[in-house]
C-alpha cells in the first residue's frame, strides 16, 4: 500500500485579510507500514480490539488523524518514525476537536475535512494565540498523538508524551505458583520464576522457561490460541535451571531489562555506591557476564525494595531512579556517575513500579502505571517527565514492564506484567506519537496577528 500526501499552509492576517499560502509534498515513513504489519497474535484475543478502535480504524481519522508542526527540519528517512522529544522543537500540534487554551494545540475542522477521491482531506485551524513561532516541518501522526503533542512536560490530561492503548491478555507462564518475568523475542516467550521480592545470591538458582510463539510455519497440531494457563503448557519448549555461578546478586527477574538479543540484564544495588550487574543468556540459561560496579556518589536506595532498582540501559550506561525525584546514570565500564536534569512534574519514587524501556536507543526512559507517568531521555542528559491523570484502566498500560520484541517495530510495543502469583500476562499496544510523514516545507513564521489553516490531503496510489 502506497500513499502520497500534499500539505498546504494558509496564514491569514486578521486585520488586512491577506492570505499567504505555502504548498509542499511529503514523504511517508515506515510508521504506518509498521502498524499494518501487525503480528498474528494480536488477533488471538478479542480484548485487544480497542487498539483497533482507538488507534487504527478508520486509518484516516485515527492512524493519520493528527499533525505535528516542528520548528526545525527533520531528516527525511523511511525509518525516522520516532518524533523528537524536546519541548522547544514543537511549535504546534492538533488532532481531534479542541476548544481549550493550550497555546500550541489547534482544532480539527470537521466541516472542511472529509473523504476525497482516493483518500482524505484533513483541515486543522489555529487561532491567533496558537502555534506562534517558526514552522519548518509538518508531520502527520495519530489522532491521539496530535491531541497530546510530543515532548511537553505538562500534567494536564491531554499532555502525556506517550501512552499505550490495549488491554491485558493472559499469555501463559506462571508455572509452579511463582510470579514470572516475561521477555518476548521473535518466536519465543521466555519466563523466569520470581517469587515476591525474590533475589538470587551467588550459588542460588532459578528456572528459565521458553514457550513457542510462532506466527508463521504453523503446523496442524500447533496451538494458536494460548491465552490461558492450561494452554500455555502445551507450548512449553523447555525449562532450564539457571545457576548463579557469578559473584553478583541477581535481582528479581521481573526487573530484568531486555534489549531484544535473547539476553536479560540484571542490576542490583548491593550498597549505596555498589551495583551488581549481570548479563544472562536466556536461550541457554547462563550468566555470560557479571561485574561489580563501584559507583561513588550514586547513593542508591538501601531498602529491600529500592535495591531492586528502577533502571534502563542505553549504550553502555545504566540510568537509574536512585531517590525521590533523582535520576542518575552510571557507566558500566568505569562506574562514573552523572546526575540528570529533570524537566516536568516531580513525582518519581524509588518504590513505585517504574520500568525502563529502550526502543533502538531513540526512545528511552521510564514508565509507571501509577498516573501513567513517563520520563523520556533527552539530549544533554535530561529527563522529560509527563503525567496523564485522566486515562481509564481500559486504555492505559497496567504494567510493570514495557518492552519490544524483534518482530515488532515502532510504534508497536509489548506490555508484560505479573497479574498474580499464578499468572503472567502480555498485551500489545501502540505508542500514540509517531511520524507517519515528514514534510520539510521551508521556514515560515506564524505571528499573533495571523490565523493559520493546515490542509493535508492524503491519497492512495498504485504500486
ZAKE-147823 format. One record per residue (C-alpha): x, y, z; residue in one letter. Coordinates in steps of 0.05 Angstrom, whole numbers, plus 5000, padded with zeros to 4 digits. Example, Ala and Ser with C-alpha at 12.3 -4.5 7.8 and 13.67 -1.06 7.14 Angstrom:
<pts>
524649105156A
527349795143S
</pts>
This chain:
<pts>
500050005000X
502850674980X
500451374998X
502252074977X
500852705015X
500353434999X
500553985051X
498054695046X
499055235099X
494755855097X
496756445140X
491456995144X
492857685172X
486857845216X
487058595201X
488358625126X
485457955107X
491657795065X
493057055057X
499956755049X
499856045022X
505355515023X
504654844987X
509154234990X
509153484982X
511452995035X
514652315042X
511351745081X
515651405133X
515150665151X
510850815212X
504150655180X
507050035146X
509849805212X
502949865242X
499549495185X
504548925190X
501748735258X
503448025282X
498047505280X
497947405355X
494548085363X
488347755333X
488547165380X
484447525433X
478647985421X
480348405482X
485548765440X
480049075397X
480749755430X
487549815396X
483749785331X
478250265352X
482450775389X
488650775345X
487350485276X
480250505250X
478950855206X
486150975184X
484751685161X
481751965224X
485451545275X
492151275250X
493451915209X
488852395245X
493952845279X
499153345258X
505753605287X
508754275269X
516154285284X
520854875288X
526654535253X
527454075193X
527253325205X
531552835165X
527452505110X
528551775122X
523751185118X
525550925188X
525551615220X
518951475257X
520351695328X
518652435339X
523852885372X
522052925446X
524553615461X
519554145481X
522454725443X
522154345377X
514554315375X
511354965351X
504254675346X
500154045343X
492953835331X
488753205330X
481253195343X
476553765362X
479254235414X
476554865447X
481554965503X
487055475513X
493455065503X
497855545463X
500555005416X
494354605402X
489754725343X
482654495327X
480353965277X
475754285226X
470453745215X
466554175166X
472254235116X
475353555128X
472852905097X
473552395043X
476252584975X
477252154913X
482151604934X
483651895002X
482152405056X
482853155067X
484953385136X
483854105158X
486254405224X
485255125247X
489955515293X
487756175324X
492056795334X
494556545401X
496155835378X
502455545345X
506056205342X
513356145321X
517555835267X
514955235228X
519654855183X
516554165183X
509453885182X
508553145200X
502352715205X
501652285266X
495951915301X
489852295324X
491652165397X
498852365383X
496353025354X
491953115416X
497653025467X
503453325428X
510553085438X
515653295490X
511553745534X
512753695609X
505553835629X
500953485679X
494353635644X
490353055617X
491953195545X
499453275551X
502252585564X
508152465517X
506551745502X
501151285525X
499350585506X
492550325483X
490749605495X
488149135547X
491548585586X
491447905554X
493947275591X
499546915555X
501246335599X
507446265642X
506546305716X
508945595726X
509545275795X
505845835831X
511146365820X
510647055791X
514747085728X
518647575687X
516747585613X
521247705553X
518547615483X
523947555429X
521747355360X
518146695362X
519946535434X
517046745500X
522046695558X
519946705630X
523946655695X
520846475761X
520947025813X
517246975878X
515147615910X
521148025929X
525947475910X
533247595895X
538447075876X
545047095913X
551246735888X
550145985890X
542546025884X
538545825823X
532045955786X
528345665726X
528245975657X
522645715611X
521645815537X
514945785501X
513445715427X
510046345400X
510746235325X
506346645278X
508646305215X
510345595194X
504445355236X
503044605237X
496244285241X
497644045312X
500144715338X
496345125389X
494445815363X
490346085420X
494446025484X
491846565528X
490146115586X
494645795638X
492845085615X
494145215542X
500845535556X
503644875580X
502544565511X
507245085480X
512844985531X
519344835493X
523844705552X
525544915623X
532745025643X
535745155711X
539945785715X
545345725769X
548146375795X
555446175790X
557646905790X
560047365845X
553947825840X
546847815866X
541447765813X
535448205823X
528147985818X
527247735746X
521248175732X
526348735739X
530848455685X
532048905626X
531548625555X
534848925493X
531748405446X
538047995437X
535947365476X
539547665536X
537047975600X
540648485642X
540248485718X
542149085762X
542049045838X
544149585886X
548549195935X
550149825973X
549250575961X
555550605919X
555949895891X
551949585835X
551748845818X
550948765743X
549848125702X
548047935631X
544047295624X
543446885561X
536146695563X
536746165508X
541945765547X
540045995617X
547246215632X
550546825662X
555347055608X
557747695640X
557947955712X
561148545744X
561348925809X
560949665792X
563750165842X
559650795831X
561951325881X
556651845894X
550951425868X
547351385935X
542750825914X
536950645960X
538550166016X
531549896028X
529849196002X
525049485950X
529950025930X
535649545917X
531549215863X
532649875829X
528750215773X
533250275712X
534150255637X
540450135596X
542950525536X
549650505501X
553650215559X
550450645613X
545350485666X
540051015680X
537150945750X
531851255794X
536151295857X
531851725903X
525352105902X
525852565841X
533052365827X
535552025764X
542851865752X
546851475701X
552651015715X
557850785665X
558150025663X
565450075642X
568150595692X
562850695745X
562651445732X
556251765759X
552452335727X
546252675754X
540852825703X
536753465699X
529253335705X
524153755668X
516753705687X
512953465748X
517053195805X
513352555821X
518451985820X
519151495876X
524050925883X
518550475910X
513850565850X
513350035797X
517550405746X
520650025690X
525550235637X
524650185562X
529250285503X
526950295430X
533250265387X
536650785431X
531951315402X
526251295454X
528751125523X
526551245594X
521851015649X
514450855654X
509750705712X
502450515714X
501250995772X
498451615739X
501151375672X
507651755683X
513251765631X
520352005634X
523752055567X
531252155558X
533152795521X
539753015492X
544453325543X
542852845600X
535853105613X
529552715631X
522953005608X
517252785654X
509952795635X
503852515670X
496852355646X
492052315704X
485452205667X
486551555628X
481950985646X
484150295666X
481650035598X
486450445556X
492850535595X
498350035606X
497349665671X
504349415670X
510849315706X
514849215643X
514949585577X
518949255522X
519049065448X
520648425414X
524448375349X
518348245305X
515148905325X
517449575300X
515850255329X
510350465345X
508449755367X
510349565438X
509148995486X
506749035558X
508448495607X
506148445678X
505047965736X
497647915747X
498147475808X
502546935836X
499946435786X
499546835721X
503847235675X
500947675621X
502248005554X
498748555517X
500348925454X
499749675446X
501550265403X
505350895420X
501051495406X
506651945379X
509951755314X
512052075249X
507551795194X
510052325144X
515852805141X
514753455104X
520253975105X
516554585079X
521855125085X
521555615142X
515356025157X
513656435220X
506656495247X
505357125289X
499757315338X
496857755282X
495357145240X
490756545240X
493055905206X
489755345169X
493354685156X
490454295097X
493353605088X
490853145032X
492852405032X
491151934975X
492751214959X
497051094898X
498050474855X
504350054860X
</pts>
